[in-house]
Amino acid sequence: MRALITAFARNRVFANILLTIIFLSGFMAIKSMVRETFPEFSLDMISVIVAYPGADPEEVEEGVSRKIEDAIEEVEGIRQHTTVSGEGVATATIEVAENYPLDEVLDKVRTRINAISTFPPDAEKPVIDEMTLKDSVMLLSLSGDMSDRRMKEWAERVRDAIRQLPDVSQVSVFGAREYEIGIEVSEDRLREYGLTFDQVADAVRRGNLNLAGGTLRTEGEEIRVRTLGRKYTGRELADIVVLAAPDGRIVTLDRVARIEDGFAEDPVEATLNGRPTVLLNVMKTSGEDALAISEAMAAFVKDQRAILPDGARMHVIYDSTDMLRSRIDLLVRNGAIGLSLVLFLLWLFLDWRLSFWAGMGIPISLLGGMVILWMMGETLNMISLFGLIMVLGIVVDDAIVVGEAIHVHRKSGKPPLRAAVDGLCEVGMPVIAAVATTMVAFLPLAFIGGVMGKFISILPVVVIACLAISLVECLVLLPA
């Protein structure tokens, strides 16, 4: 052991190369790591949504919810499931038991539900997916004194413009009502033309379809035949033929019904400072950088404000990266204060070279820990930054102990190499034991189950990685 310590202490070239590698790779890791507010992880939950338009909650319960419950009752790996029957929709939330692969349970649930053949004819296809936490980066508001249609069209134009930004891919609009074409059939007109409501509904259904007509093949080409009949506006629906009499008389939809091209009657209303507003939620995917998205959106909002019409306003209501930036600033500020205190106090009471190399334990440990996190595919988020801040006051302790022991032997008249080896041999094992004890104290956090365990799983990784690098620094780099 002593021979190994002597070899490391004597080989200053190796120490300098290792120090350079840690610094360069650390800065590369910082530049390459994805920065986000909170880490993305699976909730180990599955959502099932089945739309049943026009049905009341009792019909949804009988026709959809109970059949979903019966289908998934015996699926292995389900801890519990909850179904909610609402007006026009059934929602099931399935919680996967621990130690069961989510993908396998998801495949089994999807197979069982898709095999149900007794859903009501009007029920839509089930939407089955894994539940995940999406990181919202920014909430943007568009407000002004304008009509609902103009407000929604403006919001959609802004949304499409945001999607053109290279750093942004996920934007959603909410706070605005959905488009809807209302058809109010007149009872008097039905009697006048001898029609029933079902006949009118069937005519609208048949006259609002895109149908494939097959393929025409010739010697030189192949032609696909397709009938385009889908209508997208009230004006187009008005020309649908409801009745064609033998005498050539034609009755169109606008003669028996009042057609209104407007919005759904959902009670959706958003205001900002008393003005009607529409909200845009800018989100990120797992591979996107939250700070880059925030910076791109800040520039976009600044450019858009310069060309807004009179009476229109664009505001950033919420930016989640403000918390991330403040946490990064706190890490940098605490690191600078801690490094300054170590340098000053060790210089005051011991030696300036000792104070410098002991203080270098802070940046070396942090950068080395960043490299390990980067290699493991982790991100720079609120939890990992909290771990780095927490470990700031720990990583330098071992270097101070080793440096002080070396300083004592140097003051007794020993040559530098022997003083370094003797000092390290004297306190090396206690230092290793102290650092190992701290690592073991944080290790149980890596085995917490459930959502909370996934949320804080990066915390022990950060602490243990930084402590391991600090141990390498005080045992290998500091003596040299």
Secondary structure, DSSP 8 states (H G I E B T S, - for coil): -HHHHHHHHH-HHHHHHHHHHHHHHHHHHHHHS-B-SS---EEEEEEEEEE-TT--HHHHIIIIIHHHHHHHTT-TTEEEEEEEEETTEEEEEEEE-TTS-HHHHHHHHHHHHHT---S-TT----EEEEEE--EEEEEEEEEES--HHHHHHHHHHHHHHHHTSTT--EEEEESS--EEEEEEE-HHHHHHHT--HHHHHHHHHHTS-EEEEEEEE-SS-EEEEEEE----SHHHHTT-EEEE-TTS-EEEGGGTEEEEEEE-------EETTEEEEEEEEEE-TTS-HHHHHHHHHHHHHHHHTT--TTEEEEEEEETHHHHHHHHHHHHHHHHHHHHHHHHHHHHHT-HHHHHHHHTHHHHHHHHHHHHHHHTT--B-HHHHHHHHHHHHHHTHHHHHHHHHHHHHHHTT--HHHHHHHHHHHHHHHHHHHHHHHHHHHGGGGG--HHHHHHHTHHHHHHHHHHHHHHHIIIIITT-
